[in-house]
């Protein structure tokens, strides 16, 4: 997209938009890849839109953000050592088909040499025609020996009960790296002298005032029972983050594929460790997770969408530009029908994926 094209003022009309926790019957205005305030255009610049896009009654939401995805479309981020960036670019482009405009490639627990080969070759991108934007998330065993430089890292998952975990957490926070608790058998005694496990943090009265605990949950209809989804939603809805935990088999037919050091097998739409009946990850895509979450919990459309947009953005600290439709935010959006089925995906106000029912012109 040229600089001249970016300056084109676009008006998305005949739509409703998700903004500030409400669905509003308002138009959306975009210029230079950002969402803009139409009042300033009317009263200060006194210009009309260059392009008017009839949304045919669609709901406009921020694009989805996936904080936990191991790969997809035949690409495994951990195992794809020789073509790291090529693989990530492929996944980024294909994720647009599911409304994902930003994501964190996840590297599963692996030998140290794997991290040292892959991490230096992953570069953060701002997205565009070629695919969703991405940051980096992965689990870890040792802060220095395992990974070396943390330059490309935005989020680390660790078990808080491990020796020296607190000092490692402190060092990560100093580097502005988000710490996620997981892969853990800890009880809450390590935190607040109670014992319901990490899930107890969601209702603990010892969390700092104004601090929201965010937690990822896979709403793929396989990994998490509907009752568990309802419990999570009713217990702590503001911190709930939908993740896919998708594997390299996402978007592929049944067969055997590589996940890190393991082979996984796709059977009847489920992913198993090859030769066993042990589930090892998800093959669900984000738009399906959003719909399933809304259906089984009975939550509102706003709650379902914010779990895949605002909440993950807030987790990463990027909620001023991603996961919202506020003025000044990036115009990374999706158009949805009344059933939350994806009609089209837009990056910086430009249509990058369109289903047959949408109107991008």
C-alpha positions in Angstrom: 0.0 0.0 0.0 1.6 3.3 -1.1 1.7 6.4 1.0 -0.8 8.0 -1.3 -3.2 5.1 -0.8 -2.8 5.3 3.0 -4.0 8.9 3.0 -7.3 7.9 1.5 -10.1 8.5 3.9 -12.5 5.6 4.1 -16.0 5.5 5.6 -17.4 2.1 6.6 -21.2 2.6 6.8 -24.4 0.6 7.2 -22.7 -1.3 10.1 -22.4 -1.5 13.9 -19.2 -1.4 15.7 -17.7 -2.8 19.0 -16.3 0.0 21.0 -15.9 0.7 24.7 -17.7 -2.5 25.7 -20.8 -1.7 23.6 -22.2 -2.4 20.1 -22.9 0.9 18.6 -24.8 1.9 15.4 -22.0 4.0 14.1 -19.8 4.3 11.0 -16.1 3.6 11.2 -13.6 6.0 9.6 -10.1 5.0 8.6 -7.1 6.9 7.3 -3.4 6.2 7.2 -4.1 2.7 8.6 -5.6 4.2 11.7 -9.2 4.7 13.0 -10.0 8.4 13.0 -12.5 10.7 14.7 -15.0 11.9 12.1 -16.0 15.0 14.0 -12.5 16.4 13.5 -12.7 15.7 9.8 -16.1 17.4 9.5 -15.3 20.5 11.6 -11.6 21.0 11.1 -10.7 19.6 7.7 -14.2 19.9 6.1 -13.6 17.0 3.7 -15.7 14.0 2.5 -14.5 10.4 2.4 -12.7 9.3 -0.7 -14.1 5.8 -0.4 -17.4 4.7 1.1 -17.8 1.0 1.9 -21.3 -0.4 2.4 -21.0 -3.1 5.2 -24.5 -4.4 4.5 -25.4 -4.5 8.2 -22.2 -6.3 9.3 -20.7 -6.1 12.8 -17.2 -4.6 12.8 -14.9 -5.9 15.6 -11.2 -5.5 16.2 -9.2 -8.3 14.6 -8.6 -11.4 16.7 -5.4 -11.8 18.6 -4.1 -15.3 19.3 -1.5 -15.5 22.2 -0.8 -19.2 21.9 -0.3 -20.9 18.6 2.3 -23.5 17.8 1.9 -23.4 14.1 -0.5 -24.2 11.3 -0.9 -25.1 7.7 1.9 -27.6 7.8 4.3 -25.2 9.6 5.5 -26.0 13.1 7.3 -23.0 14.7 9.5 -25.1 16.9 10.5 -27.7 14.3 10.8 -25.3 11.3 14.4 -24.5 12.1 15.7 -23.9 8.5 12.9 -21.7 7.3 11.7 -19.8 10.3 10.6 -16.6 8.8 9.2 -18.2 5.7 7.0 -20.5 7.9 5.8 -17.6 10.1 4.9 -15.5 7.1 2.9 -18.4 5.7 1.0 -18.9 8.9 0.4 -15.1 9.2 -1.1 -14.9 5.8 -3.4 -18.0 6.2 -4.6 -16.9 9.7 -6.3 -14.0 8.0 -8.9 -16.5 6.8 -9.9 -16.9 10.4 -9.9 -13.2 11.4 -6.6 -13.3 13.2 -4.7 -10.1 12.7 -2.1 -10.5 15.4 -0.5 -13.5 17.1 2.3 -14.8 19.2 4.2 -17.8 17.7 4.6 -20.3 20.5 7.8 -22.4 20.8 7.1 -25.6 22.8 9.6 -27.0 25.3 12.6 -28.1 23.3 16.4 -28.7 23.5 18.4 -25.5 24.1 19.9 -25.6 20.6 16.5 -25.3 19.1 15.8 -22.0 20.8 19.2 -20.7 19.8 18.6 -21.5 16.2 15.1 -20.2 16.0 14.8 -17.1 18.1 17.4 -15.0 16.3 15.6 -15.6 13.1 12.1 -14.5 14.2 11.4 -10.9 13.5 8.5 -8.9 14.8 6.3 -7.5 12.0 3.5 -4.9 11.8 1.5 -7.0 9.4 -0.1 -5.9 6.2 -1.2 -7.4 3.0 0.9 -10.5 3.6 -0.5 -11.5 7.0 -1.2 -10.9 10.6 1.2 -9.1 12.9 3.0 -11.2 15.5 5.1 -11.2 18.7 6.8 -14.1 20.4 5.7 -16.4 23.3 7.3 -19.6 24.5 7.8 -21.8 27.6 11.2 -22.0 29.2 13.4 -24.0 31.6 16.3 -21.7 32.2 16.5 -18.0 31.6 20.0 -17.7 30.2 21.3 -21.2 29.4 18.2 -22.2 27.5 17.6 -19.2 25.4 20.5 -16.8 25.4 19.3 -13.4 24.2 15.7 -12.4 25.1 15.7 -9.6 22.5 12.8 -11.0 20.5 10.7 -12.2 23.5 7.4 -10.6 24.7 6.0 -13.3 26.9 7.4 -16.3 28.8 5.4 -19.2 30.5 6.9 -20.8 33.6 6.0 -22.9 36.6 6.2 -20.6 39.7 7.0 -23.4 42.1 10.4 -24.2 40.4 13.6 -23.3 42.2 14.7 -19.6 41.7 11.4 -18.9 39.9 10.9 -15.6 41.8 14.3 -14.3 40.8 13.7 -15.2 37.2 10.3 -13.5 37.2 11.9 -10.4 38.6 14.5 -10.4 35.8 11.9 -10.9 33.2 9.8 -8.0 34.5 12.8 -5.7 34.4 13.1 -6.5 30.7 9.3 -5.7 30.2 8.7 -9.3 29.4 5.2 -10.6 30.4 5.2 -13.6 32.7 2.6 -16.3 32.3 2.1 -19.0 34.9 1.6 -22.5 33.5 3.0 -26.1 33.2 2.6 -26.0 36.9 1.5 -28.3 39.8 1.7 -25.4 42.3 -0.9 -24.8 44.9 -2.0 -21.4 46.0 0.0 -21.7 49.2 3.0 -20.4 47.2 1.0 -17.2 46.8 -1.6 -16.6 49.4 -1.7 -19.6 51.9 -4.6 -21.4 50.3 -4.7 -24.5 48.3 -7.1 -24.5 45.2 -4.2 -24.5 42.8 -3.4 -21.7 40.3 -7.0 -21.4 39.4 -7.5 -19.9 42.9 -5.8 -16.7 41.7 -8.9 -15.8 39.7 -10.9 -15.2 42.9 -8.1 -14.4 45.4 -8.6 -11.4 47.6 -4.9 -10.9 47.7 -4.4 -9.7 44.2 -3.2 -6.1 44.0 -6.0 -3.5 43.6 -6.5 -2.6 40.0 -4.6 -5.7 38.8 -6.4 -8.1 36.4 -5.3 -11.7 36.3 -5.5 -12.8 32.6 -5.7 -16.5 31.8 -5.8 -18.4 28.5 -8.4 -21.0 27.8 -9.0 -23.2 24.7 -12.6 -23.1 23.6 -12.3 -25.6 20.8 -15.0 -28.0 22.0 -12.4 -30.6 22.8 -9.9 -29.5 25.4 -12.3 -27.7 27.7 -15.6 -29.0 28.9 -18.6 -26.6 28.4 -19.1 -26.6 32.2 -15.5 -25.6 32.7 -15.9 -22.8 30.2 -19.0 -21.6 32.1 -17.2 -21.7 35.4 -14.3 -19.7 34.0 -16.5 -17.1 32.5 -18.7 -16.6 35.5 -15.8 -16.6 37.9 -13.5 -14.1 36.2 -14.8 -12.9 32.8 -12.6 -9.8 32.6 -9.4 -11.8 32.5 -10.5 -14.6 30.2 -8.4 -14.8 27.0 -9.4 -17.2 24.2 -6.4 -19.0 22.7 -6.3 -21.7 20.1 -3.1 -23.6 21.0 -3.2 -24.6 17.4 -0.8 -27.1 15.9 0.9 -27.4 12.5 -2.1 -29.5 11.5 -4.4 -26.5 11.6 -6.0 -26.1 8.2 -4.7 -29.5 7.0 -6.3 -32.8 6.3 -5.9 -36.0 8.4 -2.4 -37.4 8.6 0.8 -37.4 10.6 2.7 -34.2 11.3 5.6 -32.9 13.4 5.2 -30.9 16.6 8.5 -30.0 18.2 10.2 -33.3 19.0 6.9 -35.2 18.7 4.9 -36.6 15.8 1.2 -35.8 16.0 -1.7 -37.5 14.3 -4.9 -35.9 13.0 -7.9 -38.3 13.3 -11.5 -37.3 13.0 -10.6 -33.6 13.5 -8.7 -34.3 16.7 -4.9 -34.1 17.2 -3.2 -36.9 19.2 0.4 -37.9 19.9 1.0 -40.3 17.1 0.1 -43.9 17.9 -1.9 -43.0 21.1 -5.2 -41.6 22.1 -3.6 -38.7 24.0 -4.7 -35.2 22.9 -1.7 -33.0 22.3 -3.1 -29.7 21.1 -5.8 -28.0 19.2 -6.6 -27.7 15.5 -9.5 -25.2 16.0 -9.3 -21.7 14.5 -10.1 -18.6 16.5 -13.4 -17.6 14.8 -14.7 -21.0 15.7 -13.5 -20.7 19.3 -15.3 -17.3 19.6 -18.6 -18.8 18.4 -18.2 -21.9 20.6 -17.4 -19.9 23.6 -20.5 -17.7 23.2 -22.7 -20.7 22.5 -21.8 -22.8 25.6 -21.4 -20.0 28.1 -24.4 -17.9 27.1 -22.2 -14.8 27.3 -22.9 -11.7 25.3 -21.5 -10.9 21.9 -19.4 -8.2 23.4 -17.9 -10.6 26.0 -17.1 -13.3 23.4 -15.4 -10.8 21.1 -13.5 -9.0 23.8 -12.1 -12.4 25.0 -10.3 -12.6 21.6 -9.5 -9.0 21.1 -9.3 -6.5 24.0 -8.3 -9.1 26.7 -5.3 -10.5 24.8 -4.2 -7.0 23.8 -4.4 -5.9 27.4 -2.3 -9.0 28.4 0.4 -7.8 26.0 0.0 -4.1 27.0 -0.9 -3.1 23.4 -4.5 -2.2 24.0 -4.0 1.4 22.8 -3.4 0.2 19.3 -4.7 -3.4 19.1 -7.8 -5.1 20.1 -9.9 -1.9 20.1 -11.7 0.4 17.7 -10.8 3.6 19.5 -9.5 6.7 17.7 -5.9 6.3 16.9 -5.9 2.5 17.1 -4.7 0.4 14.1 -7.5 -0.4 11.7 -7.1 -4.1 12.0 -10.7 -5.3 11.9 -13.0 -8.1 11.0 -16.6 -7.9 9.6 -19.0 -10.5 11.1 -22.5 -11.5 10.4 -25.2 -11.9 13.2 -23.9 -15.5 13.9 -20.3 -14.2 14.3 -19.2 -15.9 11.1 -16.3 -14.2 9.4 -17.1 -12.1 6.3 -13.8 -10.3 5.8 -10.5 -9.4 7.4 -8.8 -6.0 7.1 -5.3 -4.9 8.0 -4.6 -1.1 8.3 -8.0 -0.5 6.7 -7.2 -2.7 3.6 -9.2 -5.8 2.9 -6.8 -8.8 3.0 -9.4 -11.7 3.1 -12.9 -11.8 1.9 -15.5 -14.6 2.0 -18.0 -14.8 -0.8 -20.7 -12.9 1.1 -18.7 -9.8 1.9 -18.5 -6.4 0.1 -15.0 -5.0 0.1 -15.4 -2.4 -2.6 
